[in-house]
Amino acid sequence: MTTLPPLDLWHDEFIAIRRDLHQHPELGYEEFRTADKIADYLQSWGIPFHRGLGGTGVVGILTGTQGTGPTIGLRADIDALPMPEQNQFAHKSQHDGVMHACGHDGHTTMLLAAAKYLAQHNHFKGTVYFIFQPAEEGLGGAKKMIEDGLFTQFPMDAVFGLHNWPTLPTGHFGLRTGAIMASSNIFVIDIQGKGAHGAMPHLAADPIMAATSIVQGLQTIVSRYLDPQEPAVLSITQLHAGSADNVIPDTAQIRGTVRTFSSQATDQIEEHLRRISQQTAAAMSCQAYIDFDRRYPPTVNHAIPTQFCADLLKNWLGEASVIDPVAPSMAAEDFSFMLENVPGCYLFLGNGDGDHRLAGHGLGPCTLHNGSYDFNDALIPIGATYWVKLALAWLKQAPTS
């Protein structure tokens, strides 16, 4: 694999940056230190920047020496997860209950490395926007940045993102046209019944029986109401009811998630979920109240930018290192909001199987959202090289999206 020589020379410098970020993780909309660090680095490299979009977002703005022209956005997420770290190596999290378990520390570092390179090799026409986005983990930071004016203040011809991907071989890339990640939808079903003594069930309208019947009914939605060729997931993740062994409670609550690759599938699932819940509850003399919250839409890659990325990667790395099309994931990503507003492509960069981890790592697997995860520092020059090659090629050719 050929990476750009300066990035190889800077590898140790950016490993230190990545591990510092890993030691100081911050939750969504609380990334104050992280944003300060990003701003300090951009300033030291002579890159103008704007702060405040999405609260803690930072946007670096680099126009080439050949003047204005095409524009491109490169995005990295900067937030961590509310979970404890199981690793014991030197750069483990110093904040209890907060961890970079998804590799956003690595995403930030790769984009910083690309920014430094482009600042020193800026003989191009056009503008590169380095988007450091807060609050990807379930809080919709991308949407908030857009609402705050990301694409109106900084018009972009296209926008691109990536995510490290455990189990994909180190340095391999995976991408596909169309949906690459699923939507994220949360539902809450509150069941109102009538409580009674546990020894006198005939006096109750039992919300627990209604809830268990609803749970069973919901499991038929994907298997019996959706086209078998339409991927979808409906998972019940919580069921709450009661507080005493001898009391039938007044209420019960069901919570869960729905993942789909199309808004049509989400519409169908919501329709059947409401009907099954309400009619099943009514059959047991209860009432069901449903809140269906559409958090993130599917992440849908545009054809021309995705083909542009695929061609660039195959020319650089060879066909064997590029998986096209890669299997889509039922996980969700709020970069989807950016792709709803601007053409672009989101792809996966292989993080390996965990062999890169230092002594003292946790006993769990090196998978995303796992307390034993750690970003693979070997990816820093690879990811940064991709960003540089993509930015320069896009600004030079500026295909019609």
Sequence and secondary structure as in RCSB ss.txt:
>XXXX:A:sequence
MTTLPPLDLWHDEFIAIRRDLHQHPELGYEEFRTADKIADYLQSWGIPFHRGLGGTGVVGILTGTQGTGPTIGLR
ADIDALPMPEQNQFAHKSQHDGVMHACGHDGHTTMLLAAAKYLAQHNHFKGTVYFIFQPAEEGLGGAKKMIEDGL
FTQFPMDAVFGLHNWPTLPTGHFGLRTGAIMASSNIFVIDIQGKGAHGAMPHLAADPIMAATSIVQGLQTIVSRY
LDPQEPAVLSITQLHAGSADNVIPDTAQIRGTVRTFSSQATDQIEEHLRRISQQTAAAMSCQAYIDFDRRYPPTV
NHAIPTQFCADLLKNWLGEASVIDPVAPSMAAEDFSFMLENVPGCYLFLGNGDGDHRLAGHGLGPCTLHNGSYDF
NDALIPIGATYWVKLALAWLKQAPTS
>XXXX:A:secstr
    HHHHHTHHHHHHHHHHHHHS   TT  HHHHHHHHHHHHHTT  EEE TTTT EEEEEE TT S  EEEEE
EE   BSS     STTS SSTT B  SSHHHHHHHHHHHHHHHHHS  SSSEEEEEEE   SSS HHHHHHHTTH
HHHS  S EEEEEEEETS TT EE  SEEEEE EEEEEEEEE B EETT GGG B HHHHHHHHHHHHTHHHHHH
S TTS EEEEEEEEEE SSTTEE SEEEEEEEEEESSHHHHHHHHHHHHHHHHHHHHHTT EEEEEEEEEE  EE
E HHHHHHHHHHHHHHH GGGEESS   EEEE THHHHHHHS EEEEEEEEESSTT  TT  SS S TT TT   
 TTHHHHHHHHHHHHHHHHHHH    
